[in-house]
Every structure is written in C-alpha cells, then in structure tokens.
Amino acid sequence: MRIALPTRIDPAAFATRDASAPIVTLEGPTMGTRWRVLYAGHADPAPIAAAITQTLARIVAEMSHWDADSVLSRFNRAPAGHWVDLPPDFAHVIAAALRIAGSSDGAFDPAIGHLVNAHGHGPIRASGSCNGWQHLAWDAAARRLRQPGGLALDLSGIAKGHAVDALANVLRRLPIGHALVEIGGELRGTGIRPDGDPWWVDLENPPGAPLAPLRIALHDLAVATSGTYIRGDHNLDPRTGRPAAHGVVAASVIHSSAMEADAFATALTVLGPDAGAAFAIRHALAARLVMRRRGTWDEWLSPALLAMLEP
C-alpha cells in the first residue's frame, strides 16, 4: 500500500477535533449521479442536508446542459453578439475553465457543447456552427460572457468539482470543519476524523490493472479522476473532435481545489502520456496517469505526487 500525505498539516484541525464526535453520513441524487457527505460532529443533520440540497439545486439551475431553463442553456440559445450576465458561481467556474483551456491549448474546453451532443453525450445529437473556447469573450469585471453565435457551453468537466468545493464551503460556514464531500467520485476532505486520522481515500484502479494500491490523505485536499474505463471513450479531444485514443485509461489529480482537479484531470486524459506528463510537471500537479498500450499496463506519477508519498 502506497500512502500519499499532504505537504502541510493544519494545526487547527487537531485543536478543534472532538474524539467523541460521531461521523454522520448524508447523501442524495444530483447531476446524474449522487452526492455524499460525511461530517464529524453533533450538529443536527436536517439543516445541513437542507443547505446542501439548496446549494446543489442552485448550481444545477445555473450549469446544467440538460435543463432547458438553466443559465447555461439560455446562454447557448442567445443570439450572436449578446452578452449574458453570469451569477457568481457560474462566473467563478467559467473564469477557471477559460484559464485552464488556455494553459492546456484547448485540451480542456468548456465550449464543446455541440461536439459533445454530436457524440451522443448531451441532451441532443447535433452539430453546431461554432466550437472552441477561443470564440468566447469574457468580461471578468462585469461577470458577463459574450455569445459569438451558435456556440454551446458544456461544463461537465468542471462543474462537479466546483459543486464539491461549494459543499465544502457550505459546511465550513455552518461551521463544520471536519468533513469529506463526494460527488460522483470527485472528493474533498477538510480537517480530520474524530480518531485523529485524515479522511483516507483510495484511488480506484481500472479493472485488470495490476497496480499497487494508492491511498491519499485528503486533509484540506481534493482528488478527481477522469477515465475511459467507466463509460467508454467519453473524453473527447476538442482539438480533433474525436475521442482521445492514445492509451491513457485514467488520470487523477490531487489539488487544493476539486474544481481545478476536475478540469486538470480531463485535460491530462486528452493530452495523453507524453504531453500530459509534461503538462503536469510544468504546472506542478500531483497527478497519476494510468496507461494501457499494446496490452501492457503502465503508471506514471508526477514529481509532485512522488513528493507526497510516505517514505
């Protein structure tokens, strides 16, 4: 068993630990998957669950490409040249999405809604007149985005991670300082467990991959995985319009932000073994790539992740 530990331990986590606190589990459906929250404390779970579901409902109402009335869907229908005012959550996500799209040369792209639909992963099968993040104009100061005409956003590669961060922030404000949040396999841990251990999470290995287990201490950290072994080649390369087919079966990223881990994991899956490894090193990402080429399994750990491994 390989153990990955955070590079920084928050002393306040131990100062506020209650060894007698139970671990309470809450869960429910969202975003076509399920959310789950484990928190340590004696707080009444009812208002916590209500705050969680309210937060998730707001995010879905803003960023769902399945909901015809969402902010995202209204942007996708907007006429050419129209500026759309974005609520704070949406603005936060689109700013990060455009930054990561630029740094990855479009391996991650929030503006491939028509491409996703054409491959059957969206609400309709369609092709559009405009694809690519480069066509978007973003006014950060005014929190508004310009529809160039016929462009469709799809935030599937970043919205779940943002929702994980949003729930962690909700819990912190309640205040609950010791919790593990999960939405569809994207996770973020804050604080520690009542027994003094961190929130341990094992990276899932693709079926048949003979890899040593890798366990992560999610202490004020998040982890996201993008892969082809669960739903097939759903990771489309925005630069070619086709599924990324270069042997990367799964890419995992450990980061302080679940939103960024989510988007970076998608970019690494699309970039492939060589370009993905170079990208992870360049951006100091704690990342794991799992490859299967010519029938052989292989694993690559970035220097930042190797530095986290217990000696």
C-alpha positions, 0 to 999 in steps of 0.5 A, a space after each residue: 500500500 502506497 500512502 500519499 500525505 499532504 505537504 502541510 498539516 493544519 494545526 487547527 484541525 487537531 485543536 478543534 477535533 472532538 474524539 467523541 464526535 460521531 461521523 454522520 453520513 448524508 447523501 442524495 441524487 444530483 447531476 446524474 449521479 449522487 452526492 455524499 457527505 460525511 461530517 464529524 460532529 453533533 450538529 443536527 443533520 436536517 439543516 445541513 442536508 437542507 443547505 446542501 440540497 439548496 446549494 446543489 439545486 442552485 448550481 444545477 439551475 445555473 450549469 446544467 446542459 440538460 435543463 432547458 431553463 438553466 443559465 447555461 442553456 439560455 446562454 447557448 440559445 442567445 443570439 450572436 453578439 449578446 452578452 449574458 450576465 453570469 451569477 457568481 458561481 457560474 462566473 467563478 467556474 467559467 473564469 477557471 475553465 477559460 484559464 485552464 483551456 488556455 494553459 492546456 491549448 484547448 485540451 480542456 474546453 468548456 465550449 464543446 457543447 455541440 461536439 459533445 451532443 454530436 457524440 451522443 453525450 448531451 441532451 441532443 445529437 447535433 452539430 453546431 456552427 461554432 466550437 472552441 473556447 477561443 470564440 468566447 469573450 469574457 468580461 471578468 469585471 462585469 461577470 458577463 460572457 459574450 455569445 459569438 453565435 451558435 456556440 454551446 457551453 458544456 461544463 461537465 468537466 468542471 462543474 462537479 468539482 466546483 459543486 464539491 468545493 461549494 459543499 465544502 464551503 457550505 459546511 465550513 460556514 455552518 461551521 463544520 470543519 471536519 468533513 469529506 464531500 463526494 460527488 460522483 467520485 470527485 472528493 474533498 476532505 477538510 480537517 480530520 476524523 474524530 480518531 485523529 486520522 485524515 479522511 483516507 481515500 483510495 484511488 480506484 484502479 481500472 479493472 485488470 490493472 495490476 497496480 499497487 494500491 494508492 491511498 491519499 490523505 485528503 486533509 484540506 485536499 481534493 482528488 478527481 479522476 477522469 477515465 475511459 474505463 467507466 463509460 467508454 471513450 467519453 473524453 473527447 479531444 476538442 482539438 480533433 473532435 474525436 475521442 482521445 485514443 492514445 492509451 491513457 485509461 485514467 488520470 487523477 489529480 490531487 489539488 487544493 481545489 476539486 474544481 481545478 482537479 476536475 478540469 486538470 484531470 480531463 485535460 491530462 486524459 486528452 493530452 495523453 502520456 507524453 504531453 500530459 506528463 509534461 503538462 503536469 510537471 510544468 504546472 506542478 500537479 500531483 497527478 497519476 496517469 494510468 496507461 494501457 498500450 499494446 496490452 501492457 499496463 503502465 503508471 506514471 506519477 508526477 514529481 509532485 505526487 512522488 513528493 507526497 508519498 510516505 517514505 
